[in-house]
Amino acid sequence: MGRYKDLIIYDGNNIYPDQVEEVIAKMEGILESAVIGIPHPVFGEVPRAYVVKDKQSNLTEADIIRHCRERLANYKVPEIHFMSELPKNRLGKVLKRLLKQQNF
């Protein structure tokens, strides 16, 4: 499971971002994704996935949500936001803190 600091707590339920990322990664046409928790006034946090897809892919947000709903508990299904690339450090690690900063 993912590191504790990345843990998303949705209405008292734990969501490990790497678990959601693994489900998304199994879709054809997905290059990479990063899942973070976004503050929510009722549920505490909700999962949001930043997704980079292959340029030839016709995948939509609805396709990814449907795929996730078939494989994850309902509360683990993320909002989907497409990006051309994810922010990374020099070693290629995704900088999730930059994704979080974009949402405040």
N, C-alpha and C positions, 0 to 999 in steps of 0.2 A: 504494500500500500504506500501511498504518497507520504511525503513529509508532513508532520503535524501542522506546521505553520501554513501549509497550503490547504488544510482541511476547510471545507465549506460546511457551515451548520445551517441547515434549512429547517426551520420549525422544530428544532431539537433533533433532527436526523443528520447523521454524518454523511458527507459526500466527499470521496477522495477523487480529486481532479484527474489523477492518472487513470483511474478506472473508466471514467467517461471518455478520456482521450483515446484509450485503447479501443473502445467500441467505435468511435468515429474513425480511427485509423484503419479499421477493417473494411471500410467502404472503398470501392474502386473510384479513383479520381481524386482522392484526398491525399495531399502531399504531407500536411502536418496540421496539428491543432494545439491550442493551449486553452485550458479551462481555468477560470478564476471565479471567485465569489463576488457578487455585486450586492451592496447593501439594499435591503428591502424593508420598508416600514412595518410590515406584518410578520414576515417569515424570517427575519434576521438577515439572511443572505440567499440569493438565488444563483444558480450556476449559469455562466455565460461562456460559450465556446467561440474562440477566434479561430477561424478555419481558413487554411490556404488550400485551394483546390487546383488541380491540373488545369491549364489554360483551355484545353479542349473539353473539359468536363461540363456537362449541362446540369450538374447537381444544383438543386435549389435548397433553401432553408427548410422547406417542407419535407424534402427527401431525407435530409439528415435527421430532422425531428422524428419522422416516421421510423427510421432505422433505430434510433435511440429508444423510442417507446417500445419497440419490439424486444429490446434487450436489457433495459434498465427499469428500475422502479420509477414511477411517475415523477417523484420529487427530484430525481437525478437528471431528468431530461433538460438540457440547457437551452437557453436562447442561443441563436446562431448569428454570428457576424462574420462576413467574409472579409479577408484582407489579402493583399497581394503578397505580403511577407510578414513574418512575425519579427518583432524586435529581438535582437540577439547580442550577446557579448562577443568578444574576440574569439572565444573558444567555441562559439556556436550554441551556447545555452540560451534558451528563451528567457527573456527578461520580463517575467510576469508582473513585476512591480510597475513597469512602464505601462502595461495594459491596464492595471488597476488605476494608475494616475490619470489615465484618459477618461475615467468614468466618474471622477469626483468634481 
